[in-house]
Amino acid sequence: MVGIWIDNRTDKPIHAGGGCYLLHDGDVFDELGHRLTGIREQQELDAQRRGQQKIYACASTLPIASIPAHTCKAELDAGFPALTLDYNLSPGRYYIFPVRGTDPALFQQRLMITVREPGKAR
């Protein structure tokens, strides 16, 4: 799980969030440098093979969270729902890039995450 925090450094409350959440749309590499295909990307590729196109729409009535002045909160603390990554990752080490089209030679130069089996010691 990657936590996202909202840091309000202003003197006034800010409103953040809303109901449309986009999943990670960058590149994810395994520890050997192989780019992984996300669930949503695979669905798009499958639709293209069938001559179809996937369309994403956003509609929601979720409340927008208010972050008080000079407060830093995790998204869950701020009232956002838990999100899941667009990948089914088995235990191992992975590298996450914010955009697609990353040069595979650079795969170790971004955020590294480690996925462990549930209940295993750190």
HELIX and SHEET records of a PDB file:
HELIX    1   1 ILE A   39  ARG A   49  1                                  11    
HELIX    2   2 PRO A  104  LEU A  106  5                                   3    
SHEET    1   A 2 TRP A   5  ASN A   8  0                                        
SHEET    2   A 2 THR A  71  ALA A  74 -1                                        
SHEET    1   B 2 ILE A  14  ALA A  16  0                                        
SHEET    2   B 2 ALA A  65  ILE A  67 -1                                        
SHEET    1   C 3 VAL A  28  ASP A  30  0                                        
SHEET    2   C 3 GLY A  92  ILE A  96 -1                                        
SHEET    3   C 3 LEU A 111  VAL A 115 -1                                        
END                                                                             
